[in-house]
């Protein structure tokens, strides 16, 4: 089976992109094609105004900044992302087909998301002259590269690998203003922490449900995610307008709603994966939203009311619309696609218009992992 880690043929990947994927990813071309997709539910690659980011003055948060950078330079996870005696051999050929398909989808999506951060952070490090900012992004790029590489190593045992170099050159980049990068990346890192630690703690209590060794690495992994989120919290703290103006509060609410609802819909696309873990997706979503909301109080003046009567109903409506949209795409039913899009938009608006919960942001930004 061809390993696309070192080489890739663009035409082959494009053919895999166009192919029917109902049987799931079966080779490296398919994995790279899946990672190449740009939809509302797939990880994207971002670019931004690097000059604006390079001009950030971290003086207002200097004490916390220096503590965080020192911690990251100490590199507590150096050597962690390597297989050792805890890495159990998995026979991929005997894995239940639907579980295998969904688990590979999970790994490819996770690898793409981690590498997306690596690409963005590396570019900031390459273009910047601000020593504080360049140092931070160099350290974060280091961590994300390790994460993506570790996931790719796990995929290779299934005879699959995502061609990360090909993604760098060929995947479409989405431009976000720096403040949108802050909101989206902060939430991505913190919700990543909440996701990893929730699964890790669940499997710690139910080790018989740990069907793959990669879950054993989630505790230290999620601490990297936590630290990266802390960095973006500090970046936002350098300019109070980013979180205090009424316009930016609306943007924060938008990103909170978008990130939470995207996670909910994406996770409900993997029923066999969550069943194998012994995790109910609705329970899991609420646990992750609760953790992320509590953490985000460190910098955001609002949180979403995830206990509001419309919240769960809106998520379920969005999920049903997404199922119909997927069916419409497969069947080519234009009417179903139009109505599905309209229903998805209405569900999102219903979620977005739930009144936010306001609170006082603490003066100190520093947090420690608490779950």
Phi, psi and omega in degrees: 000134185290130176265116184268012180295326185254338181210153180207145175256119186301319181296321180297317180294319179296323176296319179295325177298320184279344184288155176291129187253019183297334180275357179086173179287129182238351180208180184292326177299317180294322179295317179292322177297318178298318180292335181285340185297144176236098176229178179295339186253357182255149179298141181247163171260138186239152169227163186205188176275094186290331178295320179296319179291326181292340182272002182296135176252115184271010181307319181298340181236027189305316184298310179293325180298311182296324177296316181294315180298320178297319179296317181290323178294329177295338173053064182298340181259014176300127181086355183286322187273059176221146179289139176222201183294345177278352181275101182283144176289134179244130175269097183296331184291336180262359179290139180305131189306316182292320177297316180300315180299314183288325179292319176297319176301317178299314182293317180296316178298317180295318179298317180296317180296316179297317182290330175302315177297319180301315181296314180297313183293322178296321181293322177296319179295321182291321186270342189276159174237347180286113187302320180298311184289317179299318180297314180301309185288332174296317181291320180289323176299320177303312182295314183293325177298319177298315181299310181298318180295322180295318178296319180297324176298321177295321179293326181299332178293341175265009180078025186226148172204143175275131178279095185292324177296320178296319178300316181304320184276325193248338183288142180294138178258138178255129179276128173234137171300151182310317182296327177289325174299318180298309183299309185293317184286320175305311181294321179299316180291318183287322178288331174297317175301311183297322179294310183296316184288329178294316177294317182300312181295322178297316181285336174297324179275340182227065186298338180292344180267359180280091188274357177213143185292342184300333181294338178293340183269000189289332184296305179293325179301313184293336177290330172297314179301318181298314181297320179296321176297321178300322180297316180288332173297317179294320177300319179291328180291342180289341181223099184304332181299333183298335182236353187253335180289151183294327178296317182287333173296324176294320178295320177299316179297321178299312182293322175301312181296317182294315182293316181295313184291325177297317178300315182300311182294316181298317182293329179284355173276356184235063182295320181293322178300311182288327177296319180296326177281350184072032184243126172280124184302326179291317176298314182300314180301314182295321177298314182292317179297321180296312179298312183296319179296319180295317180295317187292349176296343180297335185223331181268135180279358178224155169229162179279146177274084185283358175257004178293143181304331181277345187296300182296321179298320179294319177298317180294322178295320178296320179295316179297319178296321179296320177299316180294324178295320178295318177296319180296321179295320180292317185273344183077019181282103185293318181298316180295325179292319180295313181292325178295319177297317180297318180294321178296318179296317179296321179294319180295318179298320178299319178293316184294329184272001172295129182304134180283160176263119182269149177203169180271127179282129180293153181292322180276137182266336190296132174230157172240146176307132188233008185237000000 
